[in-house]
Amino acid sequence: MSNSAVWHPFTQHALEPAPPRATATHGAVIETDRGPLIDAISSWWVVTHGHRTPEIMAAITDTAAHLDQVIFAGLTHAPAEELAEALVAMAPPGLTRVFYSDSGSTSVEVALKMALGFWRHSGQPRHRIAVIEGSYHGDTIGTMSVGERGVFNAAYEPLMFSVDQLPFPVGDGAETLAAFERLAAAGRMAALILEPLVLGAGGMRMYRPKVLAGLRAICDRHGVLLIADEVMTGWGRTGRLWACDHAGVAPDILCTSKGLTGGAIPLAATLASEAVFQAHFSSDRARTFYHSSSYTANPIACAAALAQVRLWQASPMQARLDTLAAMQAERLAEVAADPRFENPRQCGTIAAVDLRVDDGGYLAGAGPRIRAHCLDRGVFLRPLGNTVYVLPPYCITAAQLDQVWGAVLDWRG
Ligand SMILES: *Cc1c(COP(=O)(O)O)cnc(C)c1O
């Protein structure tokens, strides 16, 4: 690699060639010094409507003309207030409070702290967290602790806290539900955290809405808080506004980030039920929710998010999601007919397939080779191990999607 001072994320600098240099973005395209690339994974799942969506960019410039960061403890501002109101109106029922931070990981850390705070202030010593096998919730120590353990975090294992793991839900999820019922009945269970319907970084593994509803019912029976990490699945990715909507499930705490600003600028929010808020509401200062990020509720980011939310209110988003889902289904059927691929699966706008290869798992996988192959064909993909997935901006055209899947089908190992 070049002698750049930049240390890239999830990048083995000793093995990878210098990356293309992005110079401009528009719609589903990233222009680079080596030509245009179709952004087939929405720049790591953040871009929803498309790059530089005009309404979102206008909100950023307009707000930047009169506001930049202001401290959010002891001060408030219109973009944050209006966004919070809009989020509460659009979220699953019962989520009445909005706490801002600046990334998916921090929104999950906040959710975990809210859950533990809830139980402490309620006078019940619950501190166990249940998780689903293969999950991903971020790369900080806390979020790694509730995520899958493996090569990605082995070095940090001594610092991670223990959690109760449920098997990944297969079919009707009977085994998962039974395991959760047993653990929840044993007591001390503070919360269940999960990615609703799709385990993203865990390989785009999908499970049925009915299982999610079953887990919610067990939470209800045992008073366990349900934390829905909708950081990837939110804002239409699964074909509905929230993945929880497929199951008619309302969590006690919901995390959103990635698509919150349409992918333009960082922002995150953790939505909480009134009960979780009220557990912290007291004349006793010790019950204060002691958490903040320096850039909490950045006004420019909040304005961008508000413009993103308004797109849902103003345009026929559901029709767009349905059209994209149908486009994905057609192309996935073609890939599924190819014996080199297996386990075709789809949830809304997300389509994934596994390469039928046996070369030693993630680290030795075909992923980097197929990534290079697609790059040569103007397509930016980033397989997860041997899982190839297409998770595009919603504005992607049929021709662009053909180019993406065409590059995948064209791969000869
Ligand atoms: C990406 C992701 C996160 C972490 O978000 P960051 O903004 O990268 O910190 C957390 N949870 C899920 C489900 C994610 O996909």
The ligand as an SDF file (V2000), in Angstrom:
LIG
                    3D

 15 15  0  0  0  0  0  0  0  0999 V2000
  -23.1140   -0.8260   11.8650 C   0  0  0  0  0  0  0  0  0  0  0  0
  -23.8650   -1.3550   13.0330 C   0  0  0  0  0  0  0  0  0  0  0  0
  -23.5930   -0.8920   14.3320 C   0  0  0  0  0  0  0  0  0  0  0  0
  -22.4730    0.0700   14.6370 C   0  0  0  0  0  0  0  0  0  0  0  0
  -22.6550    1.2970   14.0310 O   0  0  0  0  0  0  0  0  0  0  0  0
  -21.4060    2.2990   13.8910 P   0  0  0  0  0  0  0  0  0  0  0  0
  -22.0140    3.5520   13.3870 O   0  0  0  0  0  0  0  0  0  0  0  0
  -20.4900    1.6450   12.9040 O   0  0  0  0  0  0  0  0  0  0  0  0
  -20.7840    2.4240   15.2300 O   0  0  0  0  0  0  0  0  0  0  0  0
  -24.3710   -1.3730   15.3590 C   0  0  0  0  0  0  0  0  0  0  0  0
  -25.3500   -2.2580   15.1370 N   0  0  0  0  0  0  0  0  0  0  0  0
  -25.6380   -2.7240   13.9160 C   0  0  0  0  0  0  0  0  0  0  0  0
  -26.7590   -3.6970   13.7440 C   0  0  0  0  0  0  0  0  0  0  0  0
  -24.8870   -2.3050   12.8250 C   0  0  0  0  0  0  0  0  0  0  0  0
  -25.1370   -2.8010   11.6090 O   0  0  0  0  0  0  0  0  0  0  0  0
  1  2  1  0
  2  3  1  0
  2 14  2  0
  3  4  1  0
  3 10  2  0
  4  5  1  0
  5  6  1  0
  6  7  2  0
  6  8  1  0
  6  9  1  0
 10 11  1  0
 11 12  2  0
 12 13  1  0
 12 14  1  0
 14 15  1  0
M  END
$$$$
